[in-house]
């Protein structure tokens, strides 16, 4: 930041102005903005969520009003348009606001409603098409899966020769993976496993890694209009968790995958390598359940706060032995070495907050359903 012109005092040319308030662009400005906004919301009867500090809730005659804040973008939801209008007027009286009307787009995600059917679709069709155009994959031949088994990615395929290094220097690998990652985080749980694979080699990718990224682009080419579909439901949170034992070819670590749904629609998902090497499939599944358990505790609290329903979450897993470990806290020869942090799941299960259940063959077909946006 430079001293504004016209503020130089003769003999004190090395003096600068002392800021008494935060200005846009300073490192503390976001914090100061949030503190001011938070103070305003609390003074108007809103309650800040204990599980997400950017979610505000207020009940008027038993009817909830929700406000979601992301930096300076806001979403307001309520059953009554009058309540929304009143809140907008209150915000406009305090802040310089721009009313964009009914929510149609937020953070690159498109919101489509079918009010007759009571459905809401969340997609990134425009974003994905822009990404495909940017990386010259808009005319690529579509494929039906995000990744296929013939991609055996490992560190041995990293660029090692001068020719490979020179070739990969012209490839926008990091930009490609970052763009795909944003789509996966926001609305594409079907990409989570594939992105977990290709993102491991950001430091020194090779040609095979690049081919895998291109394959993901080809998958998006054919599913750009895929979206999440939310509808009215009386079903609570349901989780599904699985582990791919020793899937990492470099360090033989296992992969944890989980997804939580509301009304059969995915709303929280993750695919990540486990931090330590599991010595058996049971151990890998148990560690995966423990990881999903942490997410379930947070989701359970947020769900109860938003909906007023505090119920046990069913978590489905296909390993009966791992499920037994969550219910039996006795130490055994083959499991006593497991780190204590993974036994947290036993306490959560004992408290009745989480109920691990066996996922049988016919049910294991379920992962999540991809829908398409209506024209």
FENURNOR-V168935 format. One record per pair of residues at least 4 apart in sequence whose ideal C-beta (glycine too) atoms are under 6 Angstrom apart, sorted by the first residue. I is the first residue (numbers start at 0). J is the second residue. Records with the same first field share a line. If there is no record, write none. Layout:
I=J  J
This chain:
2=6  15
7=12
21=25  27  28  31
23=28
27=31
33=37
39=93
40=45  55
44=57
45=55  57
46=56
47=52  55
48=54  304
50=300  301
53=68
54=67
55=66
56=65
57=64
58=63
62=78
64=77  82
65=76
66=75
67=74
68=73
74=102
75=83  86
77=82  83
90=94  96
91=96
102=110
103=110
104=109
107=123  126
108=121  123  185  186
109=122
111=120  372
112=119
113=118
117=230  231
118=230
119=229
120=226  228  372
121=186  226  227
122=226  372
123=127  182  185  186
124=223  224
127=182  219  223
128=223
130=178
131=136  137
132=137
134=175
136=216
139=217  220
141=217  220  221
142=217  218
145=189  190  193  215  218
146=150  193
150=211
152=196
153=248  249
154=249
156=205  207
157=203  205
158=163  164  167  203  205
167=204
170=209
171=175
172=204
173=201
175=212
176=197  198
179=215
180=194
182=187
183=187  190  191  194
186=227
188=258  265  268  367
190=194
191=268  270
192=270
193=215
194=198
195=270
197=211  212
200=204  208
204=208
219=223
224=371  372
225=369
226=370  372
227=264
228=264  370
229=264
230=262
232=262
234=262
235=310
236=259  298  302  312
237=260  313
238=259  291  295  312  314
239=258  315
240=257  287  288  291  316
241=256
242=253  255  283  284  287
243=254
244=253  280  283
245=251  253
246=254
247=252  272
251=276
252=272  273  276
253=273  277  283
254=272
255=271  273  287  290
256=270
257=269  291
258=265  268  367
259=267  298
260=264  265
261=266
265=367
273=286
277=282  283
278=282
281=320  321
284=318  321
285=321  324
286=341
288=316  321  344
289=341  344
292=344  347  353
295=299  312  353
298=302
299=312
302=306
303=309
311=351  354
312=353
313=354  356
314=353  355
315=356  358
316=322  355
317=358  363
319=357
322=355
323=327
325=344  345  348  355
328=345
330=335
337=341
347=352  353
348=353
358=362  363
